[in-house]
Amino acid sequence: MRQKNPLLKIKQNIKSFLKRRPHRSFHLTRHRDYARSLKLPGYFAFTAYVRKTIWSNRRLFGLLIVFYILITIFMVGIASQDTYNTIKGTLDTTSNNVLGEIGKAGLLFVTAITGGLSQSLSDIQQVYTGIIMLIVWLTSVWLLRNILAGHKVQLRDGLYNAGAPIVSTFVVMLLLLVQLLPFALVLIGYSAASTSGLLAGGVESMLFWIAAGLMTMLSLYWITSTLFALVIVTLPGMYPFQAIKTAGDLVVGRRLRILLRFLWMLLSTVVAWAIIMIPIIMIDSWIKGIWPVISWVPTIPALLLVLSAMTVIWMSSYVYLLYRKVVADDVDPA
């Protein structure tokens, strides 16, 4: 059989790509070419839908949370209670009641979520952390896909079967890390600019923030479709670059609306952490102030680990269920 001309195949691929992607970079696109329907519940309604889905299967996801906690304690460990006590003692002696209890709890909360309580992890511990999060992500997606298909599943089914596309998922995650490089450069540049005093004001500060904003927007633009690719690649027989291509086609003409959903997911997560952690930090400080003998109990580090497990499952479920809603309205661009 005569093989197809490679140049002809390339032309056909380009023609197919241009047909699927009517928008052209640095060219004005007509509204008819980028308008694309996307029927989704409101922000609060969709968040409630995700919560209801998880809660209706709370036993299953509860066991997954326990699995995450146990394997993390065994392979990585938890945040340091001594570090927490040291930071708290420093705030108690230096604040002079200026911040108040809520202010100190807020600072402890910020320190906790930014990793200030964790000791420096070794290279192997960082690898373990990434593998654990990847396994929980794949298991959550596998469980939800089968639950919504009407199948009755157990946690062990997800743990044993969800790891099949781990290599393909890893390839897509590498792309995600590359797409986050502009944002990483912003963080490095901010650290250097703060040290050198570049952000003190003036034209230099303005130019830095403009460049930082553009680079951050670039990373957000890229990862919007890649997050969906992490879901698509878990389909049986799906290859990573085919998943990336499919995800890109899926978000054409509605990327901004999907991105806003992801930003809402992050915002709601941070708010939920604050609502839970700040009162518990205040209660923990009050109780241990009355009974100093229990100051060794790692209440906040343990809470941090539990919330981390819940967050991984929550975000996995949110992205997967949003993907399902987008696929349900998968019409071609105009």
C-alpha positions as CSV (number, residue, x, y, z in Angstrom):
1,M,0.0,0.0,0.0
2,R,1.3,3.4,-0.9
3,Q,2.1,5.6,2.1
4,K,0.6,9.0,2.4
5,N,2.7,12.0,1.4
6,P,4.2,13.4,4.7
7,L,3.8,17.0,3.4
8,L,0.1,16.3,2.6
9,K,-0.4,14.9,6.1
10,I,1.1,18.0,7.6
11,K,-1.1,20.2,5.5
12,Q,-4.2,18.2,6.5
13,N,-3.2,18.5,10.2
14,I,-2.7,22.3,9.9
15,K,-6.1,22.6,8.1
16,S,-7.8,20.6,10.8
17,F,-6.1,22.7,13.5
18,L,-7.2,26.0,12.0
19,K,-10.8,24.6,11.6
20,R,-10.9,23.6,15.3
21,R,-9.2,26.8,16.5
22,P,-10.8,29.9,14.8
23,H,-8.9,32.3,17.1
24,R,-5.5,33.5,15.9
25,S,-2.9,35.0,18.3
26,F,-2.3,38.7,17.8
27,H,-5.2,39.0,15.4
28,L,-8.6,40.5,16.1
29,T,-11.2,37.7,16.2
30,R,-14.8,38.3,15.3
31,H,-17.3,37.7,18.1
32,R,-19.0,35.0,16.0
33,D,-15.7,33.0,15.9
34,Y,-15.0,33.0,19.6
35,A,-18.5,32.9,21.1
36,R,-19.2,29.4,22.3
37,S,-22.0,28.2,24.6
38,L,-21.1,27.0,28.1
39,K,-24.1,26.2,30.3
40,L,-22.9,25.9,33.8
41,P,-24.6,26.4,37.2
42,G,-23.6,29.5,39.1
43,Y,-20.4,29.6,41.2
44,F,-22.1,28.9,44.5
45,A,-24.5,26.4,42.9
46,F,-21.7,24.4,41.3
47,T,-19.6,24.5,44.5
48,A,-22.7,23.1,46.3
49,Y,-23.0,20.4,43.6
50,V,-19.4,19.3,44.1
51,R,-19.8,19.3,47.9
52,K,-23.1,17.3,47.6
53,T,-21.4,14.7,45.3
54,I,-18.5,14.2,47.7
55,W,-20.8,14.1,50.8
56,S,-23.2,11.5,49.2
57,N,-20.1,9.3,49.0
58,R,-18.5,10.4,52.2
59,R,-17.6,7.0,53.4
60,L,-15.6,6.3,50.3
61,F,-13.8,9.6,50.2
62,G,-13.4,9.6,54.0
63,L,-11.4,6.3,53.6
64,L,-9.4,8.0,50.9
65,I,-8.6,10.9,53.3
66,V,-7.4,8.4,55.9
67,F,-5.3,6.6,53.3
68,Y,-3.7,10.0,52.4
69,I,-3.0,10.9,56.0
70,L,-1.5,7.5,57.0
71,I,0.8,7.2,54.0
72,T,1.9,10.8,54.3
73,I,2.8,10.3,58.0
74,F,4.6,7.1,57.2
75,M,6.6,8.3,54.2
76,V,6.9,12.1,54.7
77,G,5.9,13.1,58.2
78,I,3.9,16.1,59.4
79,A,4.7,19.7,60.2
80,S,6.8,20.5,63.3
81,Q,5.0,21.3,66.5
82,D,8.2,22.7,67.9
83,T,8.4,25.2,65.0
84,Y,4.8,26.1,65.6
85,N,5.4,26.7,69.3
86,T,8.4,28.8,68.5
87,I,6.6,31.0,66.0
88,K,3.6,31.4,68.4
89,G,5.9,32.3,71.3
90,T,7.7,34.9,69.1
91,L,4.3,36.5,68.2
92,D,3.2,36.5,71.9
93,T,6.3,38.3,73.0
94,T,6.6,40.8,70.2
95,S,3.1,41.8,69.3
96,N,2.4,43.5,72.7
97,N,-1.4,43.0,72.2
98,V,-1.2,45.2,69.0
99,L,-2.4,42.5,66.7
100,G,-4.9,40.9,69.1
101,E,-5.8,37.2,69.2
102,I,-7.4,37.2,65.7
103,G,-4.4,39.0,64.2
104,K,-2.0,36.5,65.7
105,A,-4.1,33.6,64.6
106,G,-4.2,35.0,61.1
107,L,-0.4,35.3,61.0
108,L,-0.1,31.7,62.2
109,F,-2.6,30.7,59.6
110,V,-0.6,32.4,56.8
111,T,2.6,30.8,58.1
112,A,1.0,27.4,58.1
113,I,-0.4,27.5,54.6
114,T,2.8,28.9,53.1
115,G,4.8,26.0,54.6
116,G,6.4,27.9,57.4
117,L,5.7,25.0,59.9
118,S,7.3,22.3,57.7
119,Q,10.9,21.4,58.1
120,S,13.0,21.2,54.9
121,L,12.0,18.1,53.1
122,S,14.6,15.9,51.6
123,D,14.6,15.2,47.8
124,I,13.1,11.8,48.4
125,Q,10.4,13.2,50.7
126,Q,9.4,15.7,48.0
127,V,9.2,12.8,45.5
128,Y,7.0,10.9,47.9
129,T,4.7,13.9,48.4
130,G,4.3,14.3,44.7
131,I,3.6,10.6,44.2
132,I,1.0,10.5,47.0
133,M,-0.8,13.5,45.6
134,L,-0.8,12.0,42.1
135,I,-2.2,8.7,43.4
136,V,-5.0,10.5,45.3
137,W,-5.8,12.6,42.2
138,L,-6.0,9.6,40.0
139,T,-8.1,7.6,42.5
140,S,-10.5,10.5,43.0
141,V,-11.1,10.8,39.3
142,W,-11.5,7.1,38.9
143,L,-14.0,6.8,41.7
144,L,-16.0,9.8,40.5
145,R,-16.1,8.5,36.9
146,N,-17.4,5.1,38.0
147,I,-19.8,6.6,40.6
148,L,-21.4,8.8,38.0
149,A,-21.6,5.8,35.6
150,G,-23.7,4.1,38.2
151,H,-21.1,1.5,39.3
152,K,-20.8,0.4,42.9
153,V,-17.1,0.7,43.8
154,Q,-14.8,0.4,46.8
155,L,-11.7,2.3,47.7
156,R,-9.5,-0.6,46.9
157,D,-10.9,-0.7,43.4
158,G,-9.8,2.8,42.9
159,L,-6.3,2.3,44.4
160,Y,-5.7,-0.8,42.4
161,N,-7.0,0.4,39.1
162,A,-6.5,4.2,39.0
163,G,-2.8,4.0,38.6
164,A,-2.9,2.6,35.0
165,P,-2.4,6.0,33.3
166,I,0.3,7.2,35.8
167,V,3.0,7.5,33.1
168,S,0.7,9.4,30.7
169,T,-0.4,11.7,33.6
170,F,3.2,12.3,34.5
171,V,3.9,13.5,31.0
172,V,1.0,16.0,31.2
173,M,2.2,17.1,34.6
174,L,5.6,17.9,33.1
175,L,3.9,20.1,30.6
176,L,2.0,21.8,33.4
177,L,5.2,22.5,35.3
178,V,6.7,24.0,32.1
179,Q,3.6,26.2,31.7
180,L,4.1,27.4,35.3
181,L,7.6,28.6,34.6
182,P,6.6,32.2,33.9
183,F,4.8,32.4,37.2
184,A,7.9,30.8,38.9
185,L,10.0,33.5,37.3
186,V,7.7,36.2,38.8
187,L,8.2,34.7,42.3
188,I,12.0,34.7,41.8
189,G,11.9,38.2,40.4
190,Y,9.8,39.4,43.3
191,S,12.2,38.0,45.8
192,A,15.1,39.6,44.1
193,A,13.3,43.0,43.6
194,S,12.3,43.1,47.2
195,T,15.8,42.5,48.4
196,S,17.3,45.1,46.1
197,G,14.6,47.7,46.9
198,L,13.4,47.8,43.3
199,L,9.8,47.8,44.5
200,A,10.1,50.9,46.6
201,G,8.3,52.9,44.0
202,G,8.8,54.7,40.7
203,V,8.8,53.6,37.1
204,E,10.8,50.4,37.9
205,S,8.2,49.2,40.3
206,M,5.4,49.9,37.8
207,L,7.2,48.1,35.0
208,F,7.9,45.1,37.2
209,W,4.3,44.7,38.2
210,I,3.1,45.0,34.6
211,A,5.6,42.3,33.5
212,A,4.6,40.1,36.5
213,G,1.0,40.5,35.7
214,L,1.5,39.5,32.0
215,M,3.6,36.5,32.9
216,T,1.1,35.3,35.5
217,M,-1.7,35.7,32.9
218,L,0.3,33.6,30.5
219,S,0.7,30.8,32.9
220,L,-3.0,30.9,33.8
221,Y,-3.9,30.9,30.1
222,W,-1.8,27.8,29.5
223,I,-2.8,25.7,32.4
224,T,-6.6,26.2,31.9
225,S,-6.7,23.5,29.3
226,T,-3.9,21.4,30.8
227,L,-6.0,20.8,34.0
228,F,-8.6,19.3,31.8
229,A,-5.9,17.3,30.0
230,L,-5.1,15.7,33.4
231,V,-8.6,14.4,33.5
232,I,-8.8,13.3,29.8
233,V,-5.5,11.4,30.0
234,T,-7.1,9.0,32.5
235,L,-9.5,7.7,29.9
236,P,-8.6,4.1,28.7
237,G,-6.2,4.1,25.8
238,M,-5.7,7.9,25.8
239,Y,-2.2,9.2,25.0
240,P,-0.9,12.3,26.7
241,F,-0.5,14.5,23.6
242,Q,-3.9,13.4,22.4
243,A,-5.3,14.4,25.7
244,I,-3.6,17.8,25.5
245,K,-5.0,18.4,22.0
246,T,-8.5,17.3,23.1
247,A,-8.4,19.6,26.1
248,G,-7.3,22.5,24.0
249,D,-10.2,22.0,21.6
250,L,-12.5,21.7,24.6
251,V,-11.7,25.2,26.0
252,V,-11.6,27.1,22.7
253,G,-13.9,30.1,22.9
254,R,-14.6,29.7,26.6
255,R,-11.2,29.6,28.2
256,L,-11.8,32.8,30.3
257,R,-15.0,31.4,31.8
258,I,-13.4,28.1,32.7
259,L,-10.4,29.9,34.1
260,L,-12.6,32.0,36.4
261,R,-14.1,28.7,37.7
262,F,-10.6,27.5,38.6
263,L,-9.8,30.8,40.3
264,W,-13.1,30.5,42.2
265,M,-12.0,27.0,43.3
266,L,-8.8,28.3,44.7
267,L,-10.5,31.3,46.4
268,S,-13.1,29.1,48.0
269,T,-10.5,26.7,49.2
270,V,-8.4,29.5,50.9
271,V,-11.6,30.9,52.5
272,A,-12.6,27.5,53.8
273,W,-9.1,27.0,55.3
274,A,-9.3,30.4,57.0
275,I,-12.8,29.7,58.4
276,I,-11.7,26.4,59.8
277,M,-8.1,27.0,60.9
278,I,-8.2,30.5,62.5
279,P,-10.9,29.7,65.1
280,I,-9.1,26.3,65.9
281,I,-5.8,28.1,66.3
282,M,-7.4,30.5,68.7
283,I,-9.0,27.7,70.7
284,D,-5.8,25.7,70.7
285,S,-3.9,28.7,72.0
286,W,-6.4,29.3,74.7
287,I,-6.5,25.7,75.9
288,K,-2.7,25.3,75.9
289,G,-2.5,28.6,77.7
290,I,-4.5,27.1,80.6
291,W,-2.8,23.7,80.4
292,P,0.8,24.2,79.2
293,V,1.5,20.6,79.9
294,I,-0.3,19.6,76.6
295,S,1.6,22.1,74.5
296,W,3.4,19.2,72.8
297,V,0.1,17.9,71.2
298,P,0.4,18.7,67.4
299,T,-3.1,20.0,67.0
300,I,-2.4,22.4,64.2
301,P,0.1,20.3,62.3
302,A,-2.4,17.4,62.4
303,L,-5.2,19.7,61.2
304,L,-2.9,21.0,58.4
305,L,-2.5,17.4,57.2
306,V,-6.2,16.6,57.3
307,L,-7.1,19.8,55.4
308,S,-4.4,19.0,52.8
309,A,-5.9,15.6,52.2
310,M,-9.4,17.1,51.9
311,T,-8.1,19.8,49.6
312,V,-6.5,17.4,47.2
313,I,-9.8,15.4,47.0
314,W,-11.9,18.5,46.7
315,M,-9.9,20.0,43.9
316,S,-9.7,16.7,42.0
317,S,-13.5,16.4,42.3
318,Y,-14.1,20.0,41.3
319,V,-11.9,19.8,38.2
320,Y,-13.4,16.5,37.1
321,L,-17.0,17.5,37.7
322,L,-16.4,20.8,35.8
323,Y,-14.9,18.8,33.0
324,R,-18.1,16.7,32.8
325,K,-20.2,19.8,32.7
326,V,-18.1,21.3,29.9
327,V,-18.2,18.1,27.9
328,A,-22.0,17.9,28.2
329,D,-22.1,21.3,26.3
330,D,-19.3,20.4,23.8
331,V,-20.5,22.3,20.8
332,D,-18.1,23.4,18.1
333,P,-16.9,27.1,17.9
334,A,-19.0,29.2,15.6
